[in-house]
Amino acid sequence: MNNPFPLSREGLLTAYRRMRTIREFEERLHVEFATGDIAGFVHLYAGEEAAGVGIMMHLEDHDRIASTHRGHGHCIAKGVDVKAMMAEIYGKATGACAGKGGSMHIADLSRGMMGANGILGAGAPLICGAGLAAQKLGHDGVGITFFGDGASNQGTVLESMNLAAIWNLPVIFVVENNGYAESTSVDYAVASDSYVDRAAGFGMPGITVDGTDFFAVYEAAGEVIRRAREGGGPSLLECKMIRFYGHFEGDAQTYRAPGENEANRQHRDCLKIFTGKILEAGVVETGELAVIDSEVADLIEDALEGAKAAPLPSAAELTTDVYVTY
Amino acid sequence: MRAVGIIANPVSARDIRRIVSHAGNLPINDRANIVLRLLTGLAAADVSDVVVMPENGGIRTQLMRTIERERRMGTARLPAVTYLDMPVTSTYLDSAAAARRMADMDVGAIVVLGGDGTHRVVASSCGQTPIAGVSTGTNNAFPEFREPTITGLAVGLATSGLVPADIALALNKRLVVTVNGRHEIALVDAAVVAERYVGARAIWKTESFRDLFATFGEADGIGMSSLVGLTDPLDRTTPQGRRIRLAPAGTAPRTLAFPVAPGLIGRIGILSVETMAPDVPCRPSVTSGSIALDGERELTFGEADDVSIRLETDAFRTVCVSDCMAFAARHGLLVHQSSSPCHEGEPR
């Protein structure tokens, strides 16, 4: 059977494993958060996997990303260790940031993951720094900042787009448009809601893709990333997508239309769409995906058990890794 | 006077061709301005009612802001604008749903803002309701470039009956693509490419192109149909189509340079150029791949699938703007007699 897709068979299975890992991670957190054992808030990426993975499949460790409050999916797609992530969410000493960051501050610079961020729109100026570093160091690294339709209105995002444009930085602004800024519809809160227009206002190209279609995101991301690596400068990629859960865990979601979540899961589940395509083409078999499902379930179970059993940071370490002197 | 429909979907012309070529972006405020110019032309032709596709992208906000201001100031004479009562998905599906509803309302014509893809979606759903295109898309082989004020005038004259239907309206060809019983249409071209996934939809990688089927092709056209225009041109009315068998550049007896998209010249091998007769099904040259309808991948097929491409003539109606305006000029349709006689030396 010929493979008609732009990824090898192994690449397709890798993409599936990453998306499945994110889904399983988030679905388990949805259950575990309700027990009250996790401090703070969590914001789940379930339903949005195709965007994060479709983009990150093009990146290497020297490429940097700046994430959002909804950052678990970005971390996993960028290669951050899942067990360290889970421990971090539980605030344990074995966490990716020694238990001091929690869900909204997971980072792993060795993987180019500059951090989730609880401040909306705060990743945009950070990624301009990463882009400037790549430019000055002369390597082909790119920087990608993610932000939502809500954060798209933040001054930091718009100022960063201006900065990236005037310095011709290898930076990509990814709008993850899931339709809601917390509980406020994008239709209400965003004037002239074409993000492509906003990019054009800063002299950079922008495009919109169906963020529930892995292949649409993968193809579009490949082109904007290649453009940035080749010195073509910044661009904007809007992924229209859905989130399965509320803004945060515990959100009653009264702002949604009746049946909206059910319809999304039935018709716009990016994992179902992806598996439907690769199975229909005969490139992979159901059994191969089932093996990955089982391995991923075991990994998440191990991560959970490990996180729960791990020690809390000691009081003596309260101020270490928090302040930097320079 | 029958109402006129306007479909201005803010999601059109946002695809990957803004990265892989140098395709433009028509901002939301310019789209709103185009609708206002259409309304001005329609009003001048005495159209009193216009129905518009609802959207949440910002066109409506700017449009109604301007209409309301001009109404308060008493400076405008625009038709009454109402929005269809329909759910908004912020996808191309809105264009199809609006076209169906406007056809059900028996509007006199539907004016469409967009390129080939948007016009295809509307023509798929509007039955025999005439459409008039305003070129605002990426590839614009189907809609002609023209000032929207004039399109509004012509549509108004056609809808009112001041220009007879046999002059105002034209019948058009289309392609019907069938995959296992599922029918889709193309207004300009259907391209078979080797990639068997839809992905970012647009096509630009010429090495994967295998077949082109087209209803017409002009030598100064843009996109896939320019292959017809540059090899064996065909107009919009002759009851035949063209099929061109394609191969990667350098692997065929001749290689042709052609404008794949705005700012992107590609090279492609030409194996043969053939005439398509109406109503005769054709099969793709390859057993698996995808089919791009008017420039966008829509359908995938494999070895087990039954695929055919067929030319239909007299398939749907469009408003002939230039013919309407020429008729209006010949018959003085826009001339209003002055109540006082002209004096010597005044312009007549």
Interface residues (C-beta under 8 A of the other chain):
Chain A: N2 P4 F5 P6 V186 D187 A191 S192 D193 S194 V196 D197 A200 P205 G206 I207 T208 V209 D213 F215 A216 Y218 E219 A220 E223 V224 R227 S235 E238 K240 K277 A281
Chain B: P10 V11 R14 D15 I16 R18 I19 V20 N25 P27 I28 N29 N56 G57 G58 T61 Q62 V88 S90 A194 E195 R196 Y197 V198 G199 A200 R201 S288 G289 T300 G302
